[in-house]
Amino acid sequence: MSPTLHVSPTEPKFAVSTWSLHRTLGVMYADKPGYNGERTAREVFGKPQSALLEIPAKLAAMGISRAEISHFHLPSRDVSYCDELKHALAESGVEMFTLLVEDGDMTHPDDAARDLAWMAECVTTAGHLGAKRARIIAGKQEHSPATMEKSVAGFHELVKRGSDCGVEIVTENWFDLLDTPEAVNELFERLDGSIGLNADFGNWEGSRKYTDLAAIFPLAQSCHAKCNFDAAGTEDWDDYGQCLEIAQNTNFSGVYTLVYDAPDSDEWGGLAREKQFITEYCQKAH
């Protein structure tokens, strides 16, 4: 029987990205535009401590009811494996919230068509997994009228594919095309609400960070609640709190996806600390 997760009205909604568990999973699988080789496991982060199929139960045990899975953590995109993972998620009461498509550039000057076709295949995989959403990179090229036009056209194609698969298309403030809030807002105005926004705490830095995040958070349906770390490897709770304040000030009511990427290997402990900090912050805010 699947566990029942009780959430009070003042408790935030959480997901976990499998990037937070890259040491736990240990391996990544070659899967990118133009790659036609064998899909073998590469031990990038040491010996695996858990298989991906075991992660849903571990998330449920810590009170997390949503998963975001990076595409390169999937051992296979075959329908049979997708069914296995769907079953593991359902057994644990964990929703497949987002397939994170971590590669591809539909604004590339030479390979845009190839990359867009690969991204569309990933959207189909998201549908096989029962994912609510697929997170797509808007573009890795610098902002210009031409690159924005390519991105808009690409998203129109992906939205059609997503509609056929029951998958919403979302993007985030990531890479060169969407390096400013002005570019984010331009893209969303041109797409007229057909895609969603995941706002990432950690993708923008420097003195502009908080002002720029505040300018896009009204659009956000979810966020990557990524904690920064000081020189000693300790969580920068001041920065985390300022990011949460921005979310609260814009009446954000979406999902906080916990992203833990510290120098140490205490991934589950780090995720628990992030979850506790956000929960306590949101409870005080109410």
N, C-alpha and C positions, 0 to 999 in steps of 0.2 A: 504494500500500500504506500502511496506517495505521502510524504510528510505535509502537514498543514502549516503554512507560515503565517503567523499573526502579525499584522502591521497596524499600529495605532495611527490616528490621523496626523499626529505630529512627527511621525517617523518618516524619514526620507526613503525613497525607493532606490535600491542598489542593484548593480550588476558588477561582474568582474570580467576584465579582459584577460584572455589567455596570455597576452604578452607579460602580464604580471607574474605569470607562472612559467616563464621560459626556462628557469633552472630546474623546476620540478618536472617539466616535460622533457627537458634535455635536448630533444631533437627538433629539427626543422626539415621540411620536405621541399625539394626543388619544385617550384611552380611559379612561373612568371611568363610574361609574353615572349614568344619566340623560342621557349625551351621545349624541346621534344624528347628529352632524354628520359631515363628511367626514374620513377618517383621513389627514390630510396631515402631512408632516414640518415641525416647527418647529425652526429653528436656535437652540436655547436656549443652546448653549455654543460657537457659532462653526461654521465650515465643517467638515463631517465629514472626518476623516482616514482612517477605515475604515468599511466597511459591516458590519453585524452578521454577514453571511455569511462575512466574512473573519476574524472574531475567533477561531473555534475553532482555526484553523491557528496563529495567533499565540500562543494559550494553550499549545498543544502544544509550540511552539518553546521555551517557557520551563519546560517540564516540568510543566505543569498539566493534569490529566486530567479535570477536572469544571468545568462552567459553571453559574452561577446567572444567569438572565436576568430583568431587570425587565420587567414586562408592557408598559410604555410605550416600551421599546426595540424592540418587534416592529413592523415596518412593516405587517404584516397578521396577522390571526389566522385567515385562510382556510387550509383544509387544504392547498392547493397550496403556499403559502409555508411552512407548517409542515414539509411534506415536503422542501422545499429546505434548510431549516435542519437538519433531521434528517440529511440526506445530508452536509452540510458538517461536522457534528459527527462522524458516523461515519467520514468520510474522514480526519479528523484524530485519531481515537482519543480523542475527548473526550466524556464522558458528560454528557447533559443532566440535571444533578443536581436543580435546583429552578427552577420558575417562581415568581418573586417577585411576588405580587399586592400592589401597592403602594397600593391605594386600597380604598374601601368601608368601611362601618361597619354591621355587623349588629346593633349595639346602639342605633342612632339612634332617637330618639323618634318620628320621622315616616317616615323612609325605609328602615327596616331591611329590609323585605321586598324593596324594589327593589334595595338594595345586595346582599342575600344572593343574589338571582337572578343579578346580574352576577358575583358571586364564583363562583357555580356554573358559569357560562359559562367563566370563566377556568380552572377545574379541568378542564373538558372540553378546553380549548386545551392545557393541560399534558399531557393524554393524547395529543392529536394530535402533540405535540412529542416524545413518548417520555420525558417527564420522570419521574423517580422520585417527585418530591414537588411540592406546591404550598404555598408559605408564605402564610398568611392572617392578616390583622389580627384579633385577638380582639375588639377593641372600642375605640372612641375616647371613649366616655362614662365618667364617673367610676364607680368601683366601688360597686355597691349590690346587694342581692339581686335586684332586677328586671333590672339590666343583666347580671348574671352568668347569670341564667336565660335571657335572650335569647341570650347567647353560647353557652351549652351547647346550647340547641336548634338554633342555627344550625350549630354544628359537627357535630351529629348528621346534619343534612341533607347537609352537605358531605362527611362521611365516606362516606355512601352513594353520592354522586356519584363520589367518588374511587375507591371500590371498583369501580364500573362501568367506570372509565377506567384502572384499574391505577395509580392515583396515591395516594401517602400524603399526608395533610393534616398540616401542621406549623404552629406559630405561634411567636411570640417575645415576649420581655419588652419590649413596645413600646406606646406610647400609654397613655391614662389607666386603662383597665380593668385592665391587667396592670402597674401601676406599682410593685407591691410583690411580694416573694417569696411573701407569704401568699396574694395573689390568684392568682399563678401556680400554686402548689401546690393551691389550692382548685379551680381549673379542671381541673387534671390528675386530681385525685382524682375529680371528678364525671364526667369522661369516661373514666375507668377504662382508660387506656392506648390509647385509640383514635386519639389524635393524637400527634405528636412535638414536641419542643422544639428550637428553634434559640436558643441563648443569645447575646445580642449584647453584646460588650465595651463598646460606646459609648452604649447607650441610657440607662444610669443614671449619675448623676454625684454629686459631693459626698462627704461623709464616710461615707455609707452604702453607697457603690458596691461595695466589695470584700466586705463582709459579706453584702450582698444577692445578689451574684453567686454567692458560695459556697453560698448556700441553695438556688439553683436548678440549679447545674451537675450535680448527680447525675442530674437528669432529661434532660440535654442529649444529643442525638444528633449535633448539629453546632453550630458557633458562627460568628458573624460576628466575625472577628478584626480589629476596626476600631481603627486606631491614632489616638491623640490627638496634638495638636501644641501646642507652646508658643507664646508670643507672637511669637516670631521665625519661626514656621512650621517649626520643627525637630521631628522625631519625638520624642514623649515615651516613650522606651524604658523608663523606670522604671515608668510606668503599664502599658505593654504587658507587661513582665515580671511584674508583680504579677497581671495577669489570667491570664497563662499559668500562673503558679504555682497559682492557684485551679483551673484546668482539670486540671493534673497531680495536685494533691492529691485530686481527686475521681475519679481514674483515668479521665479523659476519653479516649476512643479514637476519637472521631468525626472529622468533616471540619472543617478550619479554612478557612473562606471568607475570603479576603483582601479587605478593604475599604479602599481608599485614597481619602481625601477631603481632601487637603491644599490650601492656597491656591495652590500652583504647578501647573503643567500636566504635570509629569514623571510621568505615571501609570504607565507601564511600569517606569520606574526605581524608583518608590515601591513598587510591588507586589513587585519583585525584592528590595528591602531588607526588606520585611515577611517575605517567604518565607524569606530567609536568617536573619533574627533568630529566627523560630519554629523553623526546622530546627536551628540551633545550640543553642537553648535546650533542645529536646527531646532532642537527642543528649547534652547534659551531664546532663540529668535521668536518663538511663539509665546 
